[in-house]
Amino acid sequence: MTTTGAHDAADAPGAPGAHDAADARGAPDRTGRDGATTAPVLASYAAGSLGTGAFGTLPGLVLAYYLTDSIGVAAAVATVLVLVPKVMDVLAYPLIGAISDRASHRTGYRTGLMLSGALALPVLFVATFAAPTGWSTAAAGVWVMGFFLLASLAYSCFQVPYLALPAELTEDSAARVTVLAWRVAVLAAAILLTGGGGPALRDAAGGGATGYVVMAAGVAALMLVGMVWSTFVAGRRTIMRADAPAGGLAHQYRDGLDALRTTRPFRLLMAVFCLQAVATAVMLAGGQYVATYVLGDETALTGLFLALVGPALLVMPLWSRLAHAHGKVPALAAATALFTVATLLLIPAGFAPGAWVHVPVALAGVAYAGMQALPMSMLPDCTDLDRTLGGRRRSGAMSGLWTASETGAMALGPVVVLALLAVGGFRSGGVADQPGSAHWAIVLAFSLVPAVLAGASLLMIRTLGRSYPRWTERT
């Protein structure tokens, strides 16, 4: 069956749909095609990004710096300590997606896993930044790695079912753009608040070990509120459920990989999103080093973060309108092109650092909003198409694979930066006098590397549009 034919089949009046699933469990259609865009549902779903945005941002921003400059771990060793937990998580996420799908089929909801993650993550997040000061560097590094692994697993228990919700809140592709636009607006606010406010809170508390604990505790409180709110409101407003599981958990574990094989738009979308996730992760991980060693002021990170994320709060409605007017793929191409140009403009910072860098960083922030919201609004469309091709709705398995890929991509950000620092001869332990090679490693990690990755994704976006023509049409 061709992609176009599959889409037509999904739109056919007799095709199995959300309302059939709702009727099967005797529940009323509580949201429907328009109910998902009511203020309570939009606000509660978006609130979950207070947790996901904080955890997705702050470790990528300061964890590598915490290891190298606070604990004193060598850059090469820190690379391993950051990467190992993420590799373990990537292997676990599809299983969590399978468990989430089983719960959805059985009860119609995914709130059990969401609540477990919402309650465990804040505690484990604080523990990650609370390595005992009296321990050796090696022991403290292992402490951080262990608790970061546990925190990442707790995060996945919330994030995987959370990503599956838009496909189950509404069947309307246009409404999903609105749902995800709200989510990304709050995500931008969370990134702005935690990425800018977290380091500021750390510095206000005197820095060092105490500063990091205070920072983590403040951010953990924000996580808890947002994730619990999302669990008990949006999590209980679904009108669709996953279809009957095929086989046991081992079979369901493979569902995401099978969807990747059978549904070409999903495969291409994941490739584009992962390249862009690595690009933004590298930029985020390099921000603290740019502030400290290029701009010469550790606290300058707050200003860089305001410039990067602040515009997203203002321009998110514009990306949503552009997608409605011209299609999701053309809008994504425009956002990616802008990001590529903006990051290339940062290369001269290696010669002439100064306040001017905030301008291209702000342009990258405008693009970042579109690069987050638009692919996420396409993911539920992929789950609909996959049901037509594969015969079953497996949103959790697909969102589990998506989260695994995103997590792996985001984990590569600090790894790439730390690897560049190691090659450049960076001196750990807060040494102010760095060699010129380390200086340029920091600059290129913040500029050229993200530009190359975003440019590579731009080359794939045209193919993405051809794989699912409706993404190039007005909604």
MOGI-V522398 format. One line per field, one symbol per residue. psi: psi as a letter, one per 30 degrees, with the letter a starting at -180 (. if undefined). A space follows every 10 residues. Layout:
psi=???
//
This chain:
psi=kleeeeeeef fkegkkaefe eeefggkljf eaffffglee eeeeeefffe eeeeefeeef efeeeeeefe egkkeeeeee eeeeeeeeee ffeeeeeeee eeeeeefflg feeeeeeeee eeeeeeeegh kkfflleeee eeeeeefeee eeeeeeeeee feffeefffl fjeeeeeeef eeefeeeeee eeeeeeeeee eeefggaaee eeeeeeeeee eeeeeeeeee efdefggkfl lllkkjaaee eeefeeeeee efjeeeeeee eeeeeeeeee eeeeffeeee eefefgjeff eeeeeeeefe fefefefeee eeeeefleee eeeeeeeeee eeeeffefff eikaffffef eeeeeeeeee feeeeeffee eeeeeeeeef fkkheeeefe eeeeeeeeee ffdeeeeeee eeefhkjlgg kejkleeeef eeeeffdeee eeeeeeeeff eeeeeffiff fglk.
//
